[in-house]
Amino acid sequence: MSSLIVIHPTFESHWPFVGEIFHAIWQAQEETELIRLDRQDTRRLGQVCPQPDQVTRLACLGLPVSRACLAGFTNLTEATFQAPYGGNALSEESLADLAERKISLYQHRSEGYWGQSVAEFALALTLNALRRIPQNYREMISSHAPWEQYSPARNQGPGTLGAQFSDDLQFTHGTVAGKRVRIIGAGNIGSRYANFVAMLGADVAAWDPFATEAHFHRAGSRREWHLAELMTNAQIFVPMLPLTPNTRGLVTADLIRRLPSGCLVVLATRANICDMAEIRRRVLADELALAADVFDTEPLPLDDPLLGRHNVVHTPHLAGRTYDANRQWVTDLTAQFKPITND
């Protein structure tokens, strides 16, 4: 044995499929053992591996690790120690020991593996809200009323017009083309989403004081230097930042009050970068529409007033979790290990 993958169910609950993908990639290079623990197993790495001295390449996913565990891996040259949400699952002392032994440690360089999945999901939320797709889907299950788009009772257009038309004119509706899309964040997710809506013909502006000019150019958006100005003419407002101590509450109640009446707010990264109390107030007052995969309270109580509203599209925090994203997570991590040849 020279390559070993050890994975705990706690890790797999956050990263399904990763064990099999990791094993398939390494197994194609050399014989690799995969050890998968039971859910109640609390053993440390050193108690799990039967022959640590034979391991040269190690992926430890979600297991507790001590300095004593690492002492037995006398021939280890490369390793990754992953906690469920990133970072080395090692103490400073263990890191120092491995550095002294000149063992290469690998971490992810970015969160790009989630970028595509979340950005596509955010686009889907946007399209569903603009065209009221979930509302019509739900109504079709119990009623023929959605089919009666020619009926005056269903008409939402002027006069006697409105055949096959179900947009809600009170809120941003119709096509993405021509809409003023305003985005906070031009990173892995925000730049992708900006690119998508720009290709569909939207007028895209973004605010991100840490992004380079290249981020905006590649995404087809222009840079807005002042956050308050970004909000004032938005038809679709999309905050797309991670939740950190610096971003929590960044979009204040005052900024949210600047959004024009009828604006569609799309939440696909973290809700609490915004003052959610003010977003809730305006959504429940029919001043804003909302398309959200993330919320201030998760899971939402079943009696939460946002659920099932005519101006809300909601999903249960699904945007990042795709097989493709998890495969990319493994691919980006394994690519850092030295290539193994059969020469």
C-alpha positions as CSV (number, residue, x, y, z in Angstrom):
1,M,0.0,0.0,0.0
2,S,1.3,3.5,-0.9
3,S,-1.8,5.6,-1.3
4,L,-4.5,5.8,1.4
5,I,-7.9,7.6,1.7
6,V,-9.6,7.6,5.0
7,I,-13.1,9.2,5.2
8,H,-15.6,9.7,8.0
9,P,-19.4,9.8,7.4
10,T,-19.5,13.2,9.0
11,F,-17.4,14.5,6.1
12,E,-19.4,12.6,3.6
13,S,-22.6,14.1,4.8
14,H,-21.3,17.4,3.6
15,W,-19.4,16.0,0.6
16,P,-21.3,13.1,-0.9
17,F,-19.5,11.1,-3.6
18,V,-16.1,12.5,-2.7
19,G,-14.8,9.2,-1.4
20,E,-15.5,7.3,-4.6
21,I,-14.3,10.1,-6.9
22,F,-11.1,10.5,-4.9
23,H,-10.5,6.7,-5.0
24,A,-11.2,6.4,-8.7
25,I,-8.7,9.1,-9.5
26,W,-5.9,7.7,-7.4
27,Q,-6.7,4.1,-8.2
28,A,-6.1,4.8,-11.9
29,Q,-2.5,5.9,-10.9
30,E,-1.6,3.2,-8.4
31,E,-3.1,0.8,-5.9
32,T,-5.1,2.8,-3.4
33,E,-6.9,1.7,-0.3
34,L,-10.2,3.5,0.8
35,I,-11.1,3.1,4.4
36,R,-14.6,4.3,5.2
37,L,-15.6,4.5,8.8
38,D,-19.0,3.9,10.4
39,R,-21.0,6.9,11.6
40,Q,-20.4,6.1,15.3
41,D,-16.7,5.5,14.9
42,T,-14.7,8.0,16.9
43,R,-11.2,6.6,16.3
44,R,-8.4,8.8,15.3
45,L,-6.3,8.4,12.2
46,G,-3.6,6.5,13.9
47,Q,-6.0,3.9,15.2
48,V,-7.6,3.3,11.8
49,C,-4.6,2.7,9.5
50,P,-3.1,-0.8,10.0
51,Q,0.2,-0.1,8.3
52,P,1.0,3.6,8.4
53,D,4.6,3.0,7.6
54,Q,3.7,1.8,4.1
55,V,1.7,5.0,3.2
56,T,3.4,7.6,1.0
57,R,0.3,9.5,-0.1
58,L,-2.6,10.2,2.3
59,A,-6.0,11.9,2.1
60,C,-7.5,12.2,5.6
61,L,-11.1,13.5,5.3
62,G,-12.9,14.3,8.5
63,L,-11.0,12.3,11.0
64,P,-9.4,13.7,14.2
65,V,-5.6,13.6,14.0
66,S,-3.0,13.9,16.7
67,R,0.8,14.2,16.7
68,A,0.9,10.6,17.8
69,C,-1.1,9.6,14.8
70,L,1.3,11.1,12.4
71,A,4.4,9.6,14.0
72,G,3.7,6.2,12.5
73,F,3.6,7.5,8.9
74,T,7.3,7.3,8.6
75,N,7.4,7.2,4.7
76,L,4.7,9.8,4.1
77,T,5.6,12.4,1.4
78,E,2.3,14.1,0.5
79,A,-1.0,14.5,2.3
80,T,-4.2,16.5,2.7
81,F,-6.1,16.7,6.0
82,Q,-9.6,18.1,5.3
83,A,-12.3,19.2,7.7
84,P,-15.9,19.3,6.3
85,Y,-15.7,23.0,5.6
86,G,-12.1,23.5,4.6
87,G,-8.9,24.2,6.4
88,N,-6.2,21.8,7.7
89,A,-7.7,19.6,10.4
90,L,-4.4,19.7,12.2
91,S,-3.0,21.4,15.3
92,E,-0.2,24.0,14.9
93,E,2.2,21.4,16.5
94,S,1.3,18.8,13.9
95,L,1.7,21.2,11.1
96,A,5.2,22.1,12.4
97,D,6.1,18.4,12.7
98,L,5.0,17.7,9.1
99,A,6.9,20.8,7.8
100,E,10.0,19.7,9.6
101,R,9.7,16.3,7.9
102,K,9.3,18.1,4.6
103,I,5.9,16.5,3.9
104,S,3.9,18.4,1.3
105,L,0.5,19.5,2.5
106,Y,-2.2,20.5,0.1
107,Q,-5.3,22.8,0.5
108,H,-7.8,24.3,-1.9
109,R,-6.6,27.5,-3.5
110,S,-10.2,28.8,-4.0
111,E,-13.9,28.0,-3.8
112,G,-14.2,27.8,-7.6
113,Y,-15.6,24.3,-7.4
114,W,-18.9,25.7,-6.1
115,G,-18.9,28.8,-8.4
116,Q,-20.5,27.3,-11.4
117,S,-23.2,25.4,-9.5
118,V,-24.2,28.3,-7.4
119,A,-24.1,30.8,-10.3
120,E,-26.3,28.6,-12.5
121,F,-28.7,28.0,-9.6
122,A,-29.0,31.8,-9.0
123,L,-29.8,32.2,-12.7
124,A,-32.5,29.6,-12.4
125,L,-34.0,31.4,-9.4
126,T,-33.9,34.6,-11.4
127,L,-35.7,33.1,-14.4
128,N,-38.2,31.3,-12.3
129,A,-39.1,34.4,-10.4
130,L,-39.4,36.6,-13.5
131,R,-41.8,34.1,-15.2
132,R,-43.5,32.8,-12.0
133,I,-42.7,29.2,-13.0
134,P,-43.1,27.7,-9.5
135,Q,-46.3,29.5,-8.8
136,N,-47.9,28.2,-12.1
137,Y,-46.5,24.7,-11.5
138,R,-48.1,24.6,-8.0
139,E,-51.4,26.0,-9.2
140,M,-51.6,23.5,-12.1
141,I,-51.6,20.6,-9.7
142,S,-55.0,21.4,-8.2
143,S,-56.7,23.7,-10.7
144,H,-57.3,24.3,-14.4
145,A,-57.2,28.0,-13.7
146,P,-53.6,28.4,-15.0
147,W,-54.8,27.1,-18.4
148,E,-57.4,29.9,-18.7
149,Q,-55.0,32.6,-19.7
150,Y,-57.6,33.8,-22.3
151,S,-60.2,34.3,-19.6
152,P,-60.8,37.9,-18.5
153,A,-60.6,36.7,-14.9
154,R,-57.0,35.6,-15.4
155,N,-56.1,38.6,-17.5
156,Q,-53.2,40.6,-16.0
157,G,-52.7,42.7,-19.1
158,P,-54.4,45.9,-20.2
159,G,-58.0,45.9,-21.5
160,T,-59.0,42.5,-22.9
161,L,-55.4,41.5,-23.8
162,G,-53.2,39.1,-21.9
163,A,-53.6,35.8,-23.6
164,Q,-51.0,33.2,-22.2
165,F,-49.6,35.9,-20.0
166,S,-49.0,35.4,-16.3
167,D,-46.2,37.8,-15.4
168,D,-46.9,39.9,-12.3
169,L,-46.6,43.5,-13.4
170,Q,-46.2,44.7,-9.8
171,F,-42.7,43.2,-9.8
172,T,-39.7,42.9,-12.2
173,H,-40.9,40.4,-14.8
174,G,-40.4,39.0,-18.3
175,T,-37.0,38.5,-19.9
176,V,-33.5,39.1,-18.4
177,A,-32.7,41.0,-21.6
178,G,-32.8,44.7,-20.9
179,K,-33.1,44.4,-17.2
180,R,-30.8,46.4,-14.8
181,V,-29.0,43.7,-12.8
182,R,-27.0,44.9,-9.9
183,I,-24.6,42.5,-8.2
184,I,-22.6,42.8,-5.0
185,G,-19.4,40.7,-5.4
186,A,-17.3,39.9,-8.5
187,G,-15.6,36.7,-7.3
188,N,-16.0,33.1,-8.3
189,I,-19.8,33.2,-8.1
190,G,-20.7,36.8,-8.7
191,S,-18.6,37.1,-11.9
192,R,-20.1,33.9,-13.3
193,Y,-23.6,35.0,-12.7
194,A,-22.8,38.5,-14.1
195,N,-21.5,36.8,-17.3
196,F,-24.7,34.7,-17.6
197,V,-27.1,37.6,-17.4
198,A,-24.8,39.8,-19.6
199,M,-24.9,37.2,-22.3
200,L,-28.7,37.2,-22.0
201,G,-28.7,41.0,-22.7
202,A,-29.0,42.5,-19.2
203,D,-27.4,45.8,-18.2
204,V,-25.0,44.6,-15.5
205,A,-23.2,46.6,-12.9
206,A,-21.3,45.2,-9.9
207,W,-19.7,46.5,-6.7
208,D,-16.7,44.8,-5.2
209,P,-13.8,46.9,-3.8
210,F,-11.4,44.0,-3.7
211,A,-11.9,42.8,-7.3
212,T,-9.6,43.7,-10.2
213,E,-10.7,45.4,-13.4
214,A,-10.3,42.0,-15.1
215,H,-13.0,40.5,-13.0
216,F,-15.5,43.1,-14.3
217,H,-14.4,42.9,-17.9
218,R,-14.5,39.1,-18.1
219,A,-18.0,39.1,-16.6
220,G,-19.4,41.7,-19.0
221,S,-20.3,44.1,-16.2
222,R,-19.2,47.6,-15.4
223,R,-17.8,48.6,-12.0
224,E,-19.9,50.6,-9.6
225,W,-17.7,52.4,-7.1
226,H,-20.5,53.4,-4.6
227,L,-22.7,50.7,-3.0
228,A,-25.5,53.1,-2.4
229,E,-25.6,54.0,-6.1
230,L,-25.7,50.3,-7.1
231,M,-29.0,50.0,-5.2
232,T,-31.0,52.9,-6.5
233,N,-32.0,51.8,-10.0
234,A,-31.8,48.0,-9.6
235,Q,-34.5,45.9,-11.2
236,I,-32.8,42.7,-10.1
237,F,-30.5,42.9,-7.1
238,V,-28.1,40.0,-6.3
239,P,-25.8,40.1,-3.3
240,M,-23.2,37.3,-3.9
241,L,-20.7,37.3,-1.1
242,P,-19.5,34.7,1.4
243,L,-20.6,35.3,5.0
244,T,-17.7,36.6,7.1
245,P,-17.4,39.0,10.0
246,N,-16.7,41.8,7.5
247,T,-19.7,41.0,5.2
248,R,-22.3,40.2,7.8
249,G,-24.9,42.9,7.6
250,L,-23.0,44.7,4.9
251,V,-26.2,45.4,3.0
252,T,-27.9,47.5,5.7
253,A,-31.6,48.3,6.1
254,D,-30.9,51.8,4.7
255,L,-29.4,50.3,1.5
256,I,-32.3,47.9,1.1
257,R,-34.8,50.8,1.4
258,R,-33.0,52.3,-1.6
259,L,-34.1,49.4,-3.8
260,P,-36.9,50.6,-6.1
261,S,-40.4,49.2,-5.5
262,G,-40.9,46.0,-7.5
263,C,-37.2,45.0,-7.5
264,L,-36.5,41.3,-7.5
265,V,-33.9,40.2,-4.8
266,V,-32.0,37.0,-5.5
267,L,-30.3,35.3,-2.6
268,A,-28.1,32.3,-3.4
269,T,-24.9,32.6,-1.3
270,R,-25.6,33.8,2.3
271,A,-28.7,35.7,3.4
272,N,-27.2,37.4,6.4
273,I,-24.9,39.6,4.4
274,C,-28.2,41.6,4.2
275,D,-30.4,43.1,6.8
276,M,-33.0,40.3,6.5
277,A,-35.5,42.0,8.7
278,E,-35.8,44.8,6.2
279,I,-35.9,42.5,3.2
280,R,-38.7,40.5,5.0
281,R,-40.6,43.7,5.7
282,R,-40.5,44.9,2.1
283,V,-41.3,41.5,0.7
284,L,-44.3,41.0,3.0
285,A,-45.5,44.5,2.1
286,D,-45.4,43.5,-1.6
287,E,-42.7,46.1,-2.2
288,L,-40.1,43.6,-3.4
289,A,-40.1,40.1,-4.9
290,L,-37.7,37.5,-3.5
291,A,-36.0,34.4,-5.1
292,A,-34.0,32.7,-2.3
293,D,-32.1,29.6,-1.7
294,V,-30.7,30.9,1.6
295,F,-32.4,32.5,4.6
296,D,-31.8,34.1,7.9
297,T,-33.2,31.0,9.7
298,E,-32.6,27.5,8.3
299,P,-34.6,25.4,8.1
300,L,-37.4,27.9,7.7
301,P,-40.3,27.2,10.1
302,L,-43.3,25.7,8.2
303,D,-45.4,28.7,9.3
304,D,-42.8,31.2,8.1
305,P,-44.8,34.0,6.2
306,L,-42.3,33.9,3.3
307,L,-43.3,30.4,2.3
308,G,-45.8,30.1,-0.5
309,R,-46.2,33.8,-1.2
310,H,-47.1,35.0,-4.6
311,N,-43.9,37.1,-4.8
312,V,-41.5,34.6,-3.4
313,V,-39.6,31.7,-5.0
314,H,-37.8,29.5,-2.4
315,T,-35.6,26.4,-2.3
316,P,-33.9,24.8,0.8
317,H,-30.2,25.8,0.4
318,L,-29.4,23.6,-2.6
319,A,-27.4,25.8,-4.9
320,G,-23.9,24.5,-4.3
321,R,-24.5,20.8,-3.9
322,T,-24.1,19.0,-7.2
323,Y,-22.2,15.9,-8.2
324,D,-20.2,18.1,-10.6
325,A,-19.2,20.5,-7.9
326,N,-18.0,17.7,-5.6
327,R,-16.1,16.1,-8.5
328,Q,-14.4,19.5,-9.1
329,W,-13.5,19.7,-5.4
330,V,-11.7,16.4,-5.7
331,T,-10.1,17.2,-9.1
332,D,-8.7,20.5,-7.9
333,L,-7.3,18.9,-4.7
334,T,-5.8,15.8,-6.3
335,A,-4.2,17.9,-9.1
336,Q,-1.8,19.3,-6.5
337,F,-0.3,15.9,-5.7
338,K,2.8,14.9,-7.7
339,P,2.0,13.0,-10.9
340,I,2.7,9.2,-10.7
341,T,4.0,7.6,-13.8
342,N,4.5,3.9,-14.5
343,D,8.0,4.3,-15.9
